[in-house]
Amino acid sequence: MDLTRFIRNIADWPKPGVAFKDITPLLADPAALAMAVEQMAKPFRGKGIELVVGAESRGFIFGTAVAQVLSAGFVPIRKPGKLPADTRSITYDLEYGTDTLEIHTDAVRPGQRVLIVDDLLATGGTMKACCDLVQQHGGDLVGITVLIELTFLTGRDKLRPYGDIHVVMQF
């Protein structure tokens, strides 16, 4: 099944010059969604993944599904002020400014085998921040899996030190 046909391009959204990759048609199609999740999880079967981590918000969609396929737990990484217990945060650079992400301090145990999941790899800033949070907790980062990579933004370059990077579709 060609999953690229389920990705809708939205020109000039959220701002002029941006070609947004809309995944909602893929999410709405049961067969496409199942295929996407399977392709994201497949390279990590049998690798002893204990925990899948996903960043707010679309990382939650794919992260929980991949976790279920791999018989692993799921941990969310969220924007500040959204998690109810003690958190550890990381601030990272964006193209114009900074952003912050948080994870519960007890979310990842030292040595726990972790896979990080998101829908999109663009500049790599968010994914790098997620990797750093997992490693600060002592997690064993086994790899990264994403549905879509925007190759022209070279985000993969920031992630090479963090293990295996698996991508389902590249644009």
PESULFEN-V389193 format. One record per backbone hydrogen bond with DSSP energy under -1.0 kcal/mol. NH is the residue of the N-H (numbers start at 1). CO is the residue of the C=O. E is the energy in kcal/mol with one decimal. If there is no record, write none. Layout:
BEGIN
nh->NH co->CO e->E
nh->NH co->CO e->E
END
This chain:
BEGIN
nh->3 co->1 e->-1.0
nh->5 co->2 e->-1.1
nh->6 co->3 e->-2.1
nh->7 co->4 e->-1.6
nh->8 co->22 e->-2.3
nh->10 co->20 e->-2.6
nh->12 co->18 e->-1.3
nh->13 co->18 e->-1.4
nh->18 co->15 e->-1.9
nh->20 co->10 e->-2.4
nh->22 co->8 e->-3.4
nh->27 co->23 e->-2.2
nh->28 co->24 e->-1.8
nh->33 co->29 e->-2.8
nh->34 co->30 e->-2.3
nh->35 co->31 e->-2.3
nh->36 co->32 e->-2.6
nh->37 co->33 e->-2.4
nh->38 co->34 e->-2.4
nh->39 co->35 e->-2.7
nh->40 co->36 e->-2.0
nh->41 co->37 e->-2.1
nh->42 co->38 e->-2.7
nh->44 co->41 e->-2.3
nh->45 co->42 e->-1.5
nh->47 co->44 e->-1.6
nh->50 co->113 e->-2.5
nh->51 co->113 e->-1.9
nh->52 co->73 e->-2.7
nh->53 co->115 e->-2.7
nh->54 co->75 e->-2.0
nh->56 co->77 e->-2.1
nh->59 co->55 e->-1.6
nh->60 co->57 e->-1.4
nh->62 co->58 e->-1.6
nh->63 co->59 e->-2.1
nh->64 co->60 e->-2.0
nh->65 co->61 e->-1.1
nh->66 co->62 e->-2.8
nh->67 co->63 e->-2.5
nh->68 co->64 e->-2.1
nh->69 co->65 e->-2.1
nh->70 co->66 e->-2.2
nh->71 co->68 e->-1.1
nh->72 co->67 e->-2.9
nh->73 co->50 e->-2.3
nh->75 co->52 e->-2.5
nh->77 co->54 e->-2.5
nh->78 co->102 e->-2.4
nh->82 co->79 e->-1.3
nh->88 co->103 e->-2.7
nh->90 co->101 e->-2.1
nh->92 co->99 e->-2.7
nh->94 co->97 e->-2.9
nh->99 co->92 e->-2.2
nh->101 co->90 e->-2.3
nh->102 co->78 e->-3.1
nh->103 co->88 e->-2.1
nh->105 co->86 e->-2.4
nh->107 co->104 e->-1.7
nh->111 co->138 e->-3.2
nh->112 co->109 e->-2.2
nh->114 co->140 e->-2.7
nh->115 co->51 e->-2.3
nh->116 co->143 e->-2.3
nh->117 co->53 e->-2.9
nh->118 co->145 e->-1.6
nh->121 co->148 e->-2.6
nh->128 co->124 e->-2.6
nh->129 co->125 e->-2.0
nh->130 co->126 e->-2.2
nh->131 co->127 e->-2.5
nh->132 co->128 e->-2.6
nh->133 co->129 e->-2.2
nh->134 co->130 e->-2.2
nh->135 co->131 e->-2.5
nh->136 co->132 e->-2.4
nh->137 co->133 e->-1.2
nh->138 co->135 e->-1.4
nh->139 co->134 e->-2.3
nh->140 co->112 e->-2.9
nh->142 co->114 e->-2.6
nh->143 co->114 e->-1.1
nh->144 co->164 e->-2.9
nh->145 co->116 e->-2.6
nh->146 co->166 e->-2.3
nh->147 co->118 e->-1.1
nh->148 co->119 e->-2.3
nh->149 co->169 e->-2.3
nh->150 co->121 e->-2.7
nh->151 co->149 e->-1.1
nh->153 co->150 e->-1.7
nh->154 co->151 e->-1.6
nh->155 co->122 e->-1.3
nh->157 co->154 e->-1.1
nh->158 co->155 e->-1.2
nh->159 co->156 e->-1.3
nh->162 co->159 e->-2.2
nh->163 co->160 e->-1.0
nh->164 co->142 e->-1.1
nh->166 co->144 e->-3.1
nh->168 co->146 e->-1.7
nh->169 co->147 e->-2.3
nh->171 co->149 e->-2.8
END
